[in-house]
């Protein structure tokens, strides 16, 4: 029989228990303190707490502030507290941390309650929003799977959470949390999530949209609105029910909102997705170049990372115009590709072009990969002649098909490519940039990176020099072959097709792109003057001082050609084509700003006369289908261009406020239209500019004027009205006759 405990024994045992309890508390306190002193692993410093790191996407901003794309490792863009809908804040607190506004980072009451629930088998999470933020910001590995490691991680979260609470307000903490959390589908942070799932901004999220996004925090895959919409809907309603319980939503509101569908407006977050992918690719390289050349570095002396440092690149691109340019291209290139295929029906386009096909094979990613694997040329050839599953681009959408890789090379050789750029001639600002037909399949930018022979679009350079040297657009010349001596070489005698017989005016010669008249003018003014003017007008590629440059034998980019034609529309002033206005860091500090270079390139009077001549091309010449077929009756000037064998088709268009250039051709010049009627710039390039311009004029918000080009304030001494010119010429002849000359 056991002896009953005396009061002394009870007192002794109680004292021992209290000693053990106090010792435990002291040891636990020392343990927590030692965590704070990095004994069990390095914790963030005070500086880290003040400047938490997170991969933050760089935003590319169009004119007017609209984001048109991002560079990212994680598609994350930060917002401030006022930019977040109250529905998001209330939904988050109601579901994740109802006592968020009351605790100091650790909710001990909830922690011990959760321990009890877990002991009886009702597993629940105990982390506060502040603790979850600590995990998001400072744990590279995320939540540990191992129990003991996770336990240590939890204690570290406590320490960091307390530090966060000491250094930030509740509003700042919840904002940081919403900026760092993963919402799935490459959407990191509430701003990206709002854009990806609902195509809106965080401040415009409705209660149902906010509840859907907050509901994802219980499981981004299980409750994904794209993968599991039914579960997502149920979870959304659960979140709203918890908002009712927390008095952030009335029962009446809940009864109405829970009946609504998810209402997704899903936009997948992909670096290549969105508008202007070619432009964004060129821009990224340009920004890196700017930072390197100007030694623009972060405060710690390290280079900026465009995929992680949350910069804002403010560009000149107009969002609507960019969309219109892409739409116009897609709309017409489908038609043109069908024409191209039909023109070669029953013929072999690859006959005699084995070298081009071989070059295409060697440029392919497949060939390069096989070479890296150590495959022999025979093995590579066998691979290219073995049918395999390939995804092929078509204008009807990508097609998965069984095809020999060699046949895919041939297929792509016969695929027409296209590029277009539009700018404001007065400011130099690029408004639209379409570098190719499909960025996912064809990464090479044809606006700035690529150059092609410019053909007859170069003729206005020769005409401008001639006008500057005293020739009138109404001066008449016999339209017959011209021979120009070339030192050290045979004389240059250009060929001509579609020649208008007899004596014609320079105006008519340019309108109908007559080679003989252009050659005549070249003979009068000389190639050096023409080459000098072309370079003065912004052509950066080589323009050799040979007579053939009058007919566009040199190569240039769409980018340079648009800049050059802007001189005509901008009263003789060349304004540097510009697409970056400003670059800011994530705190809004300006790292770089840009002002376009400007210089006079052409006499204002000559530039104005050239606008009249280029208008004549559209009114009566090779560009007339812009008016009679596409219904554009506004004052528009332009010039078509077609190179040898119809390999390149061009159209350059000018209005007082917009200048655009369009190029179309195959990747390899050896592949082209058979007939000039189908392969000329008037058919391959002009219709895309027409489609763009019609869309622009139809949008009154763009405020694009339909007024004519403005004449010089001091008048025009050069006679461009041919009726007036002929009257003056007749008067002169009468006077000369009377005076006996």
VOPA-351381 format. One line per 10 residues: their letters; for each residue x negated, y negated, z negated of C-alpha. Coordinates in steps of 0.1 Angstrom, whole numbers, always signed. Layout:
// residues N
a	X:Y:Z | ...
This chain:
// residues 741
xxxxxxxxxx	+0:+0:+0 | -15:-33:+11 | -21:-60:-14 | -1:-92:-8 | -20:-123:+2 | -26:-148:-25 | -22:-185:-20 | -60:-189:-20 | -63:-163:+8 | -36:-180:+28
xxxxxxxxxx	-54:-213:+23 | -87:-197:+33 | -72:-181:+65 | -55:-214:+75 | -87:-233:+70 | -105:-207:+92 | -78:-210:+119 | -80:-247:+119 | -118:-246:+120 | -116:-223:+150
xxxxxxxxxx	-89:-245:+167 | -109:-277:+161 | -141:-259:+172 | -122:-248:+203 | -110:-283:+210 | -145:-297:+205 | -161:-271:+227 | -134:-277:+254 | -140:-315:+251 | -177:-309:+254
xxxxxxxxxx	-171:-286:+284 | -150:-313:+301 | -176:-339:+293 | -203:-317:+307 | -183:-314:+339 | -183:-351:+341 | -221:-351:+338 | -224:-327:+367 | -236:-298:+346 | -214:-274:+365
xxxxxxxxxx	-218:-290:+399 | -221:-325:+414 | -190:-346:+411 | -183:-378:+431 | -201:-409:+418 | -183:-441:+410 | -193:-454:+445 | -176:-423:+460 | -145:-429:+439 | -145:-465:+452
xxxxxxxxxx	-151:-454:+488 | -136:-419:+492 | -147:-401:+524 | -122:-386:+548 | -123:-378:+584 | -103:-406:+600 | -94:-408:+636 | -104:-438:+657 | -74:-455:+673 | -74:-468:+709
xxxxxxxxxx	-50:-497:+709 | -33:-510:+740 | -21:-546:+746 | +5:-555:+721 | -8:-532:+694 | +6:-499:+706 | -17:-469:+699 | -23:-450:+732 | -46:-423:+718 | -72:-413:+692
xxxxxxxxxx	-106:-398:+689 | -107:-373:+661 | -120:-342:+644 | -89:-345:+622 | -61:-366:+637 | -59:-390:+608 | -51:-427:+607 | -47:-447:+575 | -18:-470:+565 | -12:-493:+535
xxxxxxxxxx	+15:-489:+509 | +39:-514:+524 | +36:-496:+557 | +52:-464:+542 | +89:-458:+541 | +103:-457:+505 | +120:-425:+515 | +86:-409:+518 | +74:-421:+484 | +106:-410:+467
xxxxxxxxxx	+107:-376:+484 | +71:-370:+474 | +75:-379:+438 | +108:-360:+435 | +92:-328:+447 | +56:-329:+438 | +53:-350:+406 | +84:-364:+389 | +63:-379:+361 | +38:-395:+385
xxxxxxxxxx	+45:-431:+373 | +40:-421:+337 | +10:-398:+334 | -27:-408:+336 | -37:-382:+362 | -30:-351:+342 | +6:-342:+332 | -2:-321:+300 | +35:-316:+293 | +41:-301:+327
xxxxxxxxxx	+8:-282:+326 | +17:-263:+294 | +53:-258:+307 | +39:-243:+339 | +17:-219:+319 | +48:-206:+301 | +66:-201:+335 | +37:-183:+350 | +35:-160:+319 | +71:-149:+325
xxxxxxxxxx	+65:-144:+362 | +79:-176:+376 | +49:-189:+395 | +47:-226:+399 | +20:-253:+406 | +9:-277:+379 | -12:-302:+399 | -2:-338:+399 | -3:-359:+430 | -36:-374:+416
xxxxxxxxxx	-51:-340:+412 | -40:-330:+447 | -57:-362:+460 | -89:-353:+441 | -88:-319:+459 | -81:-334:+493 | -108:-361:+490 | -137:-343:+473 | -135:-306:+479 | -152:-296:+512
xxxxxxxxxx	-140:-260:+508 | -104:-267:+499 | -86:-246:+472 | -107:-217:+460 | -93:-182:+463 | -114:-167:+435 | -97:-171:+401 | -127:-181:+381 | -139:-205:+408 | -104:-220:+411
xxxxxxxxxx	-103:-224:+373 | -136:-244:+374 | -123:-263:+403 | -91:-272:+384 | -111:-287:+355 | -132:-307:+380 | -99:-320:+395 | -89:-331:+360 | -121:-352:+356 | -118:-367:+391
xxxxxxxxxx	-81:-374:+386 | -88:-394:+355 | -115:-414:+373 | -91:-421:+401 | -64:-432:+377 | -89:-456:+360 | -100:-471:+393 | -68:-473:+414 | -32:-483:+409 | -4:-458:+414
xxxxxxxxxx	+5:-474:+447 | -31:-470:+459 | -32:-433:+447 | -1:-423:+464 | -11:-441:+496 | -45:-423:+496 | -27:-390:+491 | -4:-396:+520 | -34:-407:+542 | -54:-375:+535
xxxxxxxxxx	-28:-347:+534 | -25:-322:+562 | +9:-320:+579 | +0:-293:+605 | -2:-295:+642 | -34:-316:+640 | -15:-343:+621 | -36:-355:+591 | -20:-383:+571 | +15:-398:+572
xxxxxxxxxx	+8:-421:+601 | -3:-393:+624 | +25:-370:+612 | +52:-397:+619 | +38:-401:+654 | +34:-364:+661 | +67:-351:+648 | +90:-381:+653 | +72:-405:+676 | +76:-433:+651
xxxxxxxxxx	+57:-452:+625 | +56:-444:+587 | +77:-475:+578 | +105:-464:+601 | +109:-428:+589 | +145:-420:+579 | +154:-400:+547 | +157:-368:+567 | +124:-373:+586 | +106:-382:+553
xxxxxxxxxx	+121:-351:+536 | +110:-329:+565 | +74:-341:+563 | +72:-339:+525 | +87:-304:+527 | +57:-293:+548 | +36:-296:+517 | +50:-264:+503 | +36:-246:+534 | +26:-262:+567
xxxxxxxxxx	+31:-229:+586 | +60:-214:+568 | +80:-247:+569 | +67:-260:+602 | +95:-277:+621 | +80:-265:+654 | +73:-229:+645 | +101:-223:+619 | +128:-249:+625 | +154:-231:+604
xxxxxxxxxx	+132:-228:+573 | +121:-264:+578 | +157:-275:+578 | +165:-256:+546 | +133:-270:+530 | +142:-305:+541 | +176:-302:+524 | +160:-288:+493 | +137:-319:+491 | +167:-342:+495
xxxxxxxxxx	+186:-322:+467 | +156:-329:+445 | +157:-366:+454 | +194:-365:+442 | +182:-349:+409 | +156:-376:+405 | +181:-404:+412 | +164:-414:+445 | +194:-404:+466 | +231:-403:+458
xxxxxxxxxx	+252:-372:+462 | +273:-389:+488 | +242:-398:+509 | +229:-362:+505 | +262:-347:+517 | +260:-368:+549 | +223:-364:+556 | +221:-327:+551 | +244:-322:+580 | +220:-338:+605
xxxxxxxxxx	+197:-318:+627 | +159:-320:+624 | +158:-345:+653 | +122:-338:+663 | +105:-359:+689 | +74:-338:+690 | +42:-351:+706 | +13:-326:+702 | -19:-342:+689 | -46:-335:+714
xxxxxxxxxx	-76:-356:+723 | -67:-351:+760 | -29:-357:+756 | -12:-390:+759 | -17:-418:+785 | -50:-429:+801 | -71:-398:+793 | -98:-408:+819 | -99:-443:+805 | -103:-431:+770
xxxxxxxxxx	-131:-408:+780 | -150:-436:+797 | -142:-459:+768 | -157:-435:+743 | -190:-434:+761 | -190:-472:+765 | -184:-478:+728 | -213:-455:+719 | -235:-474:+744 | -224:-508:+729
xxxxxxxxxx	-232:-496:+693 | -266:-482:+704 | -276:-513:+725 | -266:-537:+698 | -277:-516:+668 | -243:-517:+652 | -246:-494:+622 | -226:-486:+590 | -236:-503:+557 | -258:-473:+548
xxxxxxxxxx	-277:-476:+580 | -262:-445:+597 | -245:-446:+631 | -207:-448:+634 | -189:-415:+643 | -160:-423:+666 | -143:-390:+656 | -145:-396:+618 | -150:-432:+609 | -115:-446:+616
xxxxxxxxxx	-124:-474:+639 | -98:-495:+659 | -107:-502:+695 | -85:-530:+709 | -83:-527:+747 | -68:-547:+775 | -47:-518:+789 | -10:-526:+792 | +9:-495:+779 | +38:-499:+804
xxxxxxxxxx	+16:-506:+834 | -5:-476:+825 | +26:-454:+824 | +38:-469:+858 | +4:-462:+874 | +4:-426:+863 | +40:-421:+873 | +33:-436:+908 | +3:-414:+913 | +21:-382:+903
xxxxxxxxxx	+52:-391:+923 | +34:-396:+956 | +5:-372:+953 | +30:-343:+952 | +43:-354:+986 | +8:-361:+1000 | -6:-327:+989 | +23:-310:+1007 | +15:-331:+1039 | -21:-321:+1036
xxxxxxxxxx	-14:-284:+1033 | +11:-285:+1062 | -15:-303:+1084 | -39:-273:+1080 | -13:-246:+1084 | -25:-219:+1108 | -60:-234:+1108 | -92:-224:+1089 | -104:-255:+1069 | -134:-236:+1056
xxxxxxxxxx	-150:-227:+1090 | -185:-239:+1091 | -184:-252:+1055 | -201:-223:+1037 | -227:-247:+1022 | -199:-268:+1006 | -183:-236:+991 | -216:-224:+978 | -222:-258:+961 | -187:-256:+946
xxxxxxxxxx	-195:-222:+932 | -227:-235:+916 | -210:-265:+901 | -183:-244:+884 | -182:-237:+847 | -179:-200:+855 | -211:-199:+874 | -230:-218:+847 | -216:-194:+820 | -227:-163:+840
xxxxxxxxxx	-262:-178:+845 | -265:-183:+807 | -255:-147:+802 | -285:-137:+824 | -265:-124:+853 | -283:-119:+886 | -271:-137:+918 | -257:-104:+931 | -238:-99:+898 | -224:-134:+900
xxxxxxxxxx	-214:-130:+936 | -196:-98:+927 | -178:-115:+898 | -166:-144:+921 | -152:-118:+945 | -134:-98:+918 | -97:-107:+912 | -91:-120:+876 | -65:-139:+856 | -69:-176:+862
xxxxxxxxxx	-49:-207:+853 | -46:-229:+884 | -35:-265:+885 | -6:-273:+909 | +17:-303:+912 | +45:-281:+900 | +27:-272:+868 | -1:-249:+858 | +2:-214:+871 | -13:-182:+857
xxxxxxxxxx	-22:-160:+886 | -45:-131:+897 | -71:-146:+920 | -107:-142:+931 | -128:-170:+915 | -142:-177:+950 | -107:-184:+962 | -101:-208:+933 | -131:-228:+944 | -117:-230:+980
xxxxxxxxxx	-83:-239:+966 | -97:-268:+946 | -118:-280:+976 | -85:-285:+994 | -69:-304:+965 | -66:-341:+971 | -80:-363:+943 | -69:-399:+935 | -79:-429:+914 | -64:-463:+907
xxxxxxxxxx	-72:-494:+887 | -53:-526:+881 | -66:-558:+866 | -56:-594:+859 | -78:-615:+882 | -77:-645:+860 | -87:-629:+827 | -106:-599:+840 | -85:-577:+818 | -79:-541:+830
xxxxxxxxxx	-42:-533:+829 | -41:-497:+842 | -67:-470:+848 | -60:-437:+864 | -93:-419:+869 | -81:-386:+884 | -51:-364:+890 | -53:-342:+858 | -78:-347:+830 | -74:-312:+816
xxxxxxxxxx	-86:-296:+848 | -108:-324:+864 | -127:-344:+839 | -147:-366:+863 | -136:-402:+863 | -132:-417:+898 | -125:-453:+888 | -159:-463:+874 | -181:-432:+874 | -175:-421:+910
xxxxxxxxxx	-183:-439:+942 | -170:-434:+977 | -174:-450:+1011 | -152:-480:+1012 | -144:-482:+1049 | -123:-511:+1062 | -117:-525:+1027 | -152:-540:+1031 | -141:-561:+1062 | -129:-591:+1041
xxxxxxxxxx	-164:-597:+1029 | -176:-603:+1064 | -145:-624:+1072 | -151:-645:+1041 | -186:-653:+1051 | -174:-662:+1086 | -147:-685:+1072 | -173:-701:+1049 | -194:-707:+1080 | -167:-727:+1098
xxxxxxxxxx	-146:-701:+1115 | -108:-704:+1113 | -85:-674:+1110 | -70:-687:+1143 | -103:-686:+1162 | -99:-663:+1192 | -123:-636:+1203 | -123:-611:+1231 | -117:-577:+1215 | -145:-558:+1232
xxxxxxxxxx	-175:-537:+1222 | -204:-555:+1205 | -240:-545:+1203 | -262:-558:+1174 | -299:-554:+1174 | -314:-536:+1144 | -352:-541:+1138 | -370:-508:+1141 | -339:-490:+1152 | -315:-486:+1181
xxxxxxxxxx	-289:-513:+1185 | -257:-508:+1164 | -226:-504:+1186 | -195:-496:+1165 | -167:-474:+1178 | -131:-484:+1176 | -97:-467:+1177 | -63:-483:+1182 | -80:-513:+1199 | -57:-542:+1208
xxxxxxxxxx	-68:-554:+1243 | -75:-589:+1253 | -83:-620:+1232 | -70:-621:+1197 | -73:-643:+1166 | -94:-634:+1136 | -61:-633:+1116 | -47:-606:+1139 | -80:-588:+1140 | -81:-584:+1102
xxxxxxxxxx	-44:-576:+1100 | -49:-547:+1124 | -84:-538:+1112 | -101:-543:+1146 | -137:-530:+1145 | -150:-550:+1175 | -140:-583:+1160 | -155:-575:+1127 | -187:-565:+1144 | -186:-598:+1164
xxxxxxxxxx	-184:-618:+1131 | -212:-597:+1116 | -234:-606:+1146 | -227:-643:+1140 | -233:-644:+1102 | -258:-616:+1097 | -258:-586:+1073 | -279:-603:+1046 | -252:-630:+1040 | -225:-603:+1038
xxxxxxxxxx	-245:-581:+1015 | -253:-610:+993 | -216:-620:+990 | -205:-585:+982 | -229:-583:+954 | -220:-618:+942 | -184:-606:+941 | -193:-577:+918 | -204:-547:+939 | -231:-531:+917
xxxxxxxxxx	-240:-502:+941 | -265:-507:+969 | -252:-528:+998 | -280:-526:+1023 | -284:-555:+1048 | -274:-534:+1078 | -247:-544:+1103 | -226:-513:+1095 | -217:-526:+1061 | -192:-548:+1080
xxxxxxxxxx	-171:-516:+1085 | -177:-503:+1049 | -206:-478:+1054 | -217:-483:+1018 | -203:-466:+987 | -186:-484:+958 | -164:-476:+929 | -127:-485:+926 | -138:-505:+895 | -162:-527:+915
xxxxxxxxxx	-138:-531:+945 | -110:-543:+923 | -133:-568:+906 | -145:-580:+940 | -109:-585:+954 | -100:-604:+923 | -123:-632:+936 | -98:-638:+964 | -69:-640:+940 | -87:-661:+914
xxxxxxxxxx	-97:-691:+935 | -132:-678:+943 | -141:-670:+906 | -154:-636:+898 | -144:-626:+863 | -160:-594:+849 | -135:-565:+848 | -131:-560:+810 | -114:-533:+790 | -127:-536:+755
xxxxxxxxxx	-116:-568:+736 | -127:-559:+700 | -138:-531:+678 | -130:-531:+641 | -140:-508:+613 | -114:-490:+591 | -112:-521:+569 | -105:-545:+598 | -140:-560:+599 | -149:-569:+635
xxxxxxxxxx	-179:-551:+646 | -178:-563:+682 | -159:-586:+704 | -161:-592:+741 | -157:-622:+764 | -158:-615:+801 | -187:-629:+822 | -175:-655:+847 | -192:-670:+878 | -182:-687:+910
xxxxxxxxxx	-186:-663:+939 | -167:-680:+968 | -156:-715:+978 | -121:-720:+964 | -108:-731:+998 | -123:-700:+1015 | -108:-678:+988 | -73:-693:+994 | -76:-688:+1032 | -85:-652:+1026
xxxxxxxxxx	-54:-647:+1005 | -34:-660:+1036 | -53:-635:+1058 | -48:-606:+1034 | -11:-615:+1032 | -11:-612:+1070 | -23:-576:+1067 | +8:-568:+1046 | +32:-589:+1066 | +23:-578:+1101
xxxxxxxxxx	-6:-554:+1100 | -18:-520:+1087 | -3:-528:+1053 | +31:-536:+1066 | +48:-505:+1053 | +44:-521:+1018 | +72:-544:+1030 | +93:-524:+1056 | +91:-490:+1040 | +88:-497:+1003
xxxxxxxxxx	+108:-530:+1001 | +82:-552:+985 | +89:-587:+999 | +70:-608:+974 | +37:-626:+982 | +13:-597:+983 | -20:-594:+1002 | -39:-563:+1008 | -63:-543:+1030 | -62:-506:+1040
xxxxxxxxxx	-94:-486:+1045 | -101:-453:+1062 | -135:-438:+1065 | -150:-415:+1091 | -131:-383:+1097 | -103:-396:+1074 | -124:-385:+1044 | -114:-415:+1022 | -82:-435:+1021 | -81:-468:+1004
xxxxxxxxxx	-57:-496:+997 | -66:-529:+979 | -37:-550:+969 | -37:-586:+955 | -10:-608:+939 | -17:-640:+919 | -15:-620:+886 | -25:-585:+895 | -52:-569:+917 | -52:-532:+923
xxxxxxxxxx	-73:-506:+941 | -63:-470:+951 | -86:-443:+965 | -76:-409:+978 | -96:-380:+992 | -109:-345:+985 | -137:-338:+961 | -160:-331:+990 | -159:-354:+1021 | -162:-324:+1044
xxxxxxxxxx	-125:-316:+1036 | -101:-342:+1050 | -69:-348:+1070 | -71:-338:+1106 | -51:-368:+1120 | -57:-405:+1112 | -20:-410:+1111 | -18:-389:+1080 | -53:-396:+1066 | -54:-434:+1069
xxxxxxxxxx	-53:-455:+1037 | -19:-468:+1047 | -5:-433:+1041 | -28:-418:+1014 | -33:-448:+991 | -9:-477:+998 | +23:-458:+987 | +9:-454:+952 | +2:-491:+948 | +37:-497:+962
xxxxxxxxxx	+52:-473:+936 | +33:-491:+908 | +43:-526:+919 | +80:-517:+923 | +80:-504:+887 | +62:-535:+874 | +85:-559:+891 | +115:-540:+877 | +104:-547:+842 | +111:-583:+833
xxxxxxxxxx	+93:-579:+799 | +60:-578:+818 | +66:-613:+830 | +49:-608:+863 | +56:-637:+886 | +67:-633:+922 | +53:-667:+932 | +28:-672:+960 | -9:-679:+956 | -16:-714:+946
xxxxxxxxxx	-33:-737:+971 | -64:-758:+961 | -53:-791:+945 | -75:-810:+969 | -59:-794:+999 | -72:-771:+1026 | -93:-784:+1054 | -96:-750:+1071 | -68:-745:+1096 | -51:-712:+1090
xxxxxxxxxx	-17:-721:+1106 | -24:-708:+1141 | +4:-730:+1157 | -13:-760:+1142 | -47:-747:+1153 | -36:-742:+1189 | -21:-778:+1189 | -53:-792:+1177 | -73:-772:+1203 | -50:-784:+1231
xxxxxxxxxx	-54:-821:+1220 | -92:-817:+1219 | -92:-803:+1255 | -71:-832:+1268 | -94:-858:+1252 | -125:-841:+1265 | -110:-841:+1300 | -101:-878:+1298 | -136:-887:+1286 | -152:-866:+1313
x	-170:-841:+1290
